[in-house]
Amino acid sequence: MAVLAFSVALSPPRSGASLLTQRLGTFSGKSCSRRTMIRAEVTYVNGEDARRLVDEEGYSILDIRDKTQFDRAHIKSCRHIPLFIENNDNDFGTIVKRTIHNNFVGTLFGLPFTKLNPDFVQSVKREFPSDSKLLVVCQEGLRSAVAASQLESEGFQNISCLTSGLSSIKPGTFESAGTVELQNAGKAGLVTIQGKISVVLGTVLICAFLLITLFPDQAEKILQMNPQDNS
């Protein structure tokens, strides 16, 4: 259920249209203010279209994965600004979450315990003007959707995301650097030596962890849902 809720929450919008938002204020029955804001939607592309955007339309590649995956493999021409950074906080709640993470997700996928980077948007703004053409990439496509939404809300108008992330692209699509192929940068830990059962279990755990991290209120509601007692 947690995975379903998370996938629905991050389902990408349809591309090719503009979103028109109008806000109306009233006072004593009369309109006192009106503000119209037009936002361009984020476009989702496959590997071949992503390469075309870079080669023909001048898009810059923004890799928002954590440092661990970036170091394993990355596109040579990209800029790296992580959406998540390693969480070394030492409050009790964080210690408990970090222990659970390291014993499950960390062991299966070799991923560090992370938190949202509070300086993400500002770091991007320092690197790119708001009219820049950005191709946002991550490993599986989930984090890039979150990052693109944040950037779009901050005024970036030309944003594209790589659907399903770098794990979905064909070898040789982009020139890369690192110790593994781009599509394998998310594979570490036990999933490299165990079978499909570990992959499925690890994916479920990661989606549940991201749900709790990104949407804590929704996650709490899901965890509190219990079948009604019919007795």
N, C-alpha and C positions, 0 to 999 in steps of 0.2 A: 504493500500500500504506500509505503514511504517513497519507493522508487517511482510509482505511478504519479504521486503528487508532485514529486520533483520534476519529472519530465514534462508534466503539464505546465508547471510554473515557468519552465524555461523554453517552452515551445516557441520557435522563432516566428516573428511576424511575417506576413507575406510582403514581398518586395515589390517595388515599382510604383508605389503610391505615396502621397504625402499625408501626414496626419495633421488635421486642423483642430486646434483646441481653442475654445472661446470661453472666457470667464466674464460673467456679468455680475455686477454689484448693484444692489438696490438699497434705497433709503427712503422711507416714507412712501413706498409704492412707486418711486421714480428711479429710473436708471441713473446711477451716479458715476459709473466707470465701466470701461470695456477694454479688454486687452486681448488681442489676437496673436497667437504664437504658432508658427508653422515649423514643423520638424520633418526632416527627411528620414525615411525608414532605413534601417540597417539592411543591407543586401547580403544574402547567403549564397555562396558559390562553391562549386566543386574544385578539385585540384587543377584541372585544365583551365577553367575560367580564372582561377586565382593567378596562374602563371601569365595568362593573357593580360590581366589587370596590371601586373607588375611590368611586363615587357612593353606593352603597347599604350597603357594609360597612365603610367608613372606612379603607380601606387607604391607606398613604402610599407614594408612588412613589420608589424609590431608583434613580437613574441611575448605573451604574457604568462608563460608557464613559470613554475618555480625553478630555482637555480639548479636543482638536481636533474630535472629532465632536460633543461637547457644545456647543461654540461655534457650530457650523454650524446645529444645530437641537436643541431640547430641549422637553420638556413643561413648561409654565410652573409647575405646582405641585410639581415634583419637587425632591428633594434630590440634589445631585451629590457622590458620593464615589467617585473612580475606583479600580477594581481594579488598573489598570496606570498607572504614572507614567513620564514621560520618563526614559530611561536615559542619563545623561551621564557614567557611569563611564569612566575612561581607562586601565584595564588592557588589556593586549595583546589578550586574547580578546574583550573587549567591543568594542574598536575594530574588530576584524575582522568581528564579527557586525553591528555598526552600519553598516559600509561595505557589506556584502552587502545588508542590509535596505534601506538608502537607495537602492541601485542597482536594486532589484527591486520589493519591496513598497511602499517609500516612493514610488518614481516612479510606479507603477501606480495606487496608491490614495491617495497624499498623506498617508500615516499616519506619525507619528513613531516612532522606535525606543524601545520601552518595556520596563519590567520590572515584576514584581509589586510592588504597593504594600505594604511591610511593615507599615504602620500602618492598613491597610484595616479590619480587624475592630474595632480599638480606636476608630477614627474613627466607625464606625457605632454602636458602643456609647455613645459620647459624645452622639450625636444621638438615639438611640432606645433605650428600655428593651427588655429581651428579650421582653416580651409584646406588642410592637408588631406590627401587621399590615403587612407589607412586600410591595410588588409590585416585584420586582427586574427592571430592564430594561437591555438593551444593544442593539447594532445588529442582530446576527444571531442571538442566542440562545445562543451558546457561552460567552461570558464570564459571563453572568448565571447559567448553570448552575453554573459554578465558584464564583462569589461566594455563591450560595445554599447550596451545600454547606458552604462555610466558615462561614457564619453559623449554619446548622443545627447544626453540630458545636460551636458556641460557645453554644448554648442558646436561639437564636431559634426559636420554635415555630410562628409563623404567617407562612410565607413562600410567596409565589407568584412564578412566573417567566412572562414573556411569551414564549410559544413562537415561535421564529424571529425574535424581536426586533422592534425598531421598523421594520425594513425591510418587515415583513409587514402592518402595520396599514393600514387604509383612511384616506385623507385626511380630516381632520376628526374622527377618533376622539377625539383629545385636543387641547386648545388649546395651541399651541406658540409658541415664540419662536426667532428665528434668521434666517439668510439663505436657507435652503432648507426644503423639506418634511421632516418627520421621517424618512420612508422613504428619503430621498435623502441623509441626513447622512453615510452611509458612502462616498459617491461623490465622488472627487476625483482629481487626477492624470490619468494617461492614459486611465483608464476613462471619463472624461467625454467624450472625443473619439474613442475607438476603439470597435470593435464587440465582439461577444459573445466573440470569441477572447481578448481581453484580460481580460474579466471572468472567464472560466473559468480562465485562467492565473493571474490575480491571486488568485482564491479558493484554488487549489491551493497557491500560495506562502504565503498567510496561514495556511492550515490546517497546512502543514508547519512554519512558524515557531512557531505556537502549540504544536504537538506537542513541538518541541524545547524550548520555554520551560517548558511546564507538566509535561511528562513526559519529562525528559532520559534517564532510564534506559531506558524503553521505546523512545525514539527511537534510542538507541545500539544497542540490540539489532536494530532494524529495519534500520539502516544497515549493520550487520555481516552481515546475511543475504546469502549468495551461493549461487548454484546449485552443487551438488556437481559436481566434475570427474569426468566419466564415462570419461575417457581412462585 
